[in-house]
Amino acid sequence: SLLFCAQDGTLKGVIPAVQPRTCAPAMFGVGVVSSCLGVVVGSTCWAYCSSGHHGVPRQYRCDGFQVTAIGSEISCIKGLGPHRMSPPEPQRIGRRLSGDCDADVAAAGLTATGIAHDCLG
């Protein structure tokens, strides 16, 4: 055993390494890529359309066992279309006043996708 309780009431042995719990890899299907690999419980990730597909990026959360959509599920349609990091029109936010847009894109895991973005409104 790695760790045990000695007769004097103290813990003896080797303390096992502790790793945060992660969700199982998400399976989104054809035309979808994501940053949802190795997501820690309670954390979020993004799913977005790969090159040659279009749709609106969607945010997901690791709920303890699997990655689930926050709102609507992602839907990517084959064909050329806009690849913008913009929420659906009713949720569209005005000009960003602070922060680094490129850092936000990197934090969302979207730097290697070739998605164009306009974080300035």
N, C-alpha and C positions, 0 to 999 in steps of 0.2 A: 504494500500500500504506500502511496505517496505521502500522505499526511495522516497522523493518528494522534489520539489524545493519550498522553503519558499518565502514569499513576499519580503524578503530582499535579495533574490538571492542566499542564501546558501542552501545546501542540508541538509535535516533533515530526521531523521528516522534511520532505521537499514540497514546497508549495506549488501546486500545479499552475501552469500558465492559464490565464483567463482571457478569452477572446469574446468580443461583443457578438451577440447573436445576429445573424443576417438572414434575410429572406431567400427562398429558393429563387433561382434565375427566372425572370419573367419570359414568357413565350408570347410574342406579339404577332407573329406571322409575317407574310411576305410584304415587303415595302416599308417595314418599320424597323428602326434602330433605336437604341436607348442607352441611357446611362444607369440602367437598373440592374447591374451585376454587382453582387457583394454589398447590397444596401443594408445598412445597420437598422435594426428595429427602431421605428419611430422617425426615421429619416425619409427624405423624399428624393425622387429622381424624375427624369423626363423621358418621354417617348416621343419620337418625331419621325417624319417621313424621310426615307432614303432618297438618293438622287433618282430621278425618273418617276417619282411619286409625289403627290401633293395632299396636304391636309393640315390641320391645325395641331401644333405640338400640345401634348397633354402631360399634366403632372400626376405622378403616382406616389404612393406612400407604402413603406414596408410596415404591415400591420402586425407582424410577429411571426407569421407563417408564409404569407405570400404578398406580392406587390399588388395593390389595388388602386384603381383610378380615384383621383380626387375630382369628382365631377364626371364628365363624359369620358368614355373609352376612346382611345385613338382610332382613327379611321383614315387610311391612306389609299388614294386612288391612283392607279397607274396612269402616267401621262405627264406632260409638262404642265407646270402650274407654279404658283408663287411659293417660294420657300422663305417666308418671313417669320420671325419670332414675334408674332402679334397675337394677343388673345382675341377671341371672338369679338365682333364689333360692340355688343352691349357692355362688355367689360373693358373695352379699350381705355387706356390711361393716357393722359396728356404728357407733355414734355417732362423728361426726367430732370430734376434739379440738382441732384448730387449722385455721387457714386461713379464707378468706372464701368462703363458698358461692357468692355472686353472682359473684365474680371467676372462680371455677372454671367456672361456667355460661357466662360470657362467653368465657373462653379456649377452651371447647369449641365456640364458635360457635352457641350455642343461645338467645341472648337474644331473637331476633326470631320465635321459633316458637310462643310461647304454651304451651310445655310447662311443666307444674307440676313442681316438684322438692322433695325433702325430704332435704337433705344432713345433717340432724341425726339421722337414724336412725329 
